[in-house]
């Protein structure tokens, strides 16, 4: 992480010029040691945990008294084995005790909703009233104002891209009750090189600035995808990290503090008042107030995101705050996209117990009551359900995301039930002129599609990724889906500036190549785009056999990846694919994707040459003992008019060679005639070499490799070859 340039601002927004966000970030100095991860806020000392639990139980008991509840049903135990007391149900045959859910398009008086006007004027307010009174609670009318202050501005990079980051604090007016202070904390990060206002994804979490480590949770497996923040910045988005704890504590003990406690002047809640989920959503809306003041932010295209309890909060936020434009709901479970009426994993009774009741309105505890002045209530009695919460988001883009139980996104969350709720919300989206997930089945019989099958054609979307309890593995799909719907085109990156690929398959390939790099044993390192990749890839067996025949004994490893531009290769190199490999020879062939199919002017030639020089420079920095064999860009005949451009680029990069540490190899005279017309059989499509074309490249390389490495050995200890991850992953 580069050292950021910091500017401290000790007063308000008015002293920070808006043009800061258009400033060019300076070249940062060398990276310092990474900061230590902050303490995990969920890991408390036994004494502190016992204290908070006791306070929470006392508050919970007070709400039970207010409601006239004398006994609650126990919630399911997700750790108990089947047949044990209170074990959660995971039998699909028993999962739907209440199969008939409230119809979002039927008014309370039984009339059907057939027009958008009736939805907006009558049915939607009915559903909102039920959710506010019975499920999430009402936001008080007397919530104090928030005054925002920028306390720090940082010019740094995220994923190699220059950004401007602000640490911002929202001071909530506590003059009516000074004993409770609420200071909302968030970080606002936008790309420097944007041509105009950018879309933003606001993410519930920690309020951390770039470079500030996140807390680790146990031994959770790192997703096979770059951090969401890096993916967003690479796609030309900005992001906000919003600290939920600074808005409202995530426990019952904190209900007399935070924004809920401030509005109640330190007193306990009444049954209709808001819980933490609604409070976090309120905080997100206030953060949006601040974003609306920033010229660098497109405030009409701000999304909200969260995972787990924060996934619940993200869905609640979009449902209740109309200014948010879209949502990514990650693994939200009960209280989010999972239907209350489903008996599978987590249940209503888990949210009415003393551990999680604070998320909800006090009135929600009624639905876990076994004995009360009003007798017993169950999930069937909740007047609304998850599909109607999703429906409140319509017609705005709504992406429901889950992972798989095998990697930690437990069955407890009820992925199937959440899919049914997504299907059941579809009619409202269609009524309002938006597209749903395209499933014609009734929600009662709808079955989840296979893992990694995205239903992403409409404003309502579903995708179950193959990762764990996170949505980072779906972020590339979310960004592509959102870009299409909000009509956002990522800005181009300079050829000599690292830029992450945005597609999930490239992220998976990067993970493969990182593993290969860490395995060691590579003396001959190939880098480039698809022309390089195909030669040594498992999904091109004929080319792989040819590769082995030519390079066995030299311990060769292929790190090429298809469709990469020079900036994409730079990003892969800067993110570990050459770290610690220490090859003796690096063979580089890249640039044809930068050239494209159209002739280029002098600026284009210079741009591509700069990108290739940047790759050479990174290789020299990371592998100073290696000799680099820089290969001339091959001729391409998908449009012969580009050949003069290729020739001019090759002439420029040839000057990089010194005959020692950098060699320049030009085999083009053996691939094509003087006009650039390919000889017969040299490519399979006018661009990618055939076996005959690869043989020409091999014959050009082998004398250089023999000089540098000696004759090939009888044995080879390089890491086994890799291939295209999607070749094994149908449906991606």
PyMOL commands that set and color helices and strands:
alter all, ss='L'
color gray80, all
select helices_A, chain A and resi 13-15+18-22+46-67+92-94+116-135+228-234+252-256+258-263+276-291+309-320+348-352+357-359+362-368+379-381+386-391+405-407+411-413+415-431+472-486+504-519+530-535+541-551+566-577+592-595+602-622+640-654+668-671+691-709+725-728
alter helices_A, ss='H'
color red, helices_A
select strands_A, chain A and resi 5-8+69-72+146-158+161-172+183-191+198-205+238-243+297-307+326-330+369-372+397-402+460-464+524-528+556-558+585-589+627-631+662-665
alter strands_A, ss='S'
color yellow, strands_A
deselect
rebuild
show_as cartoon
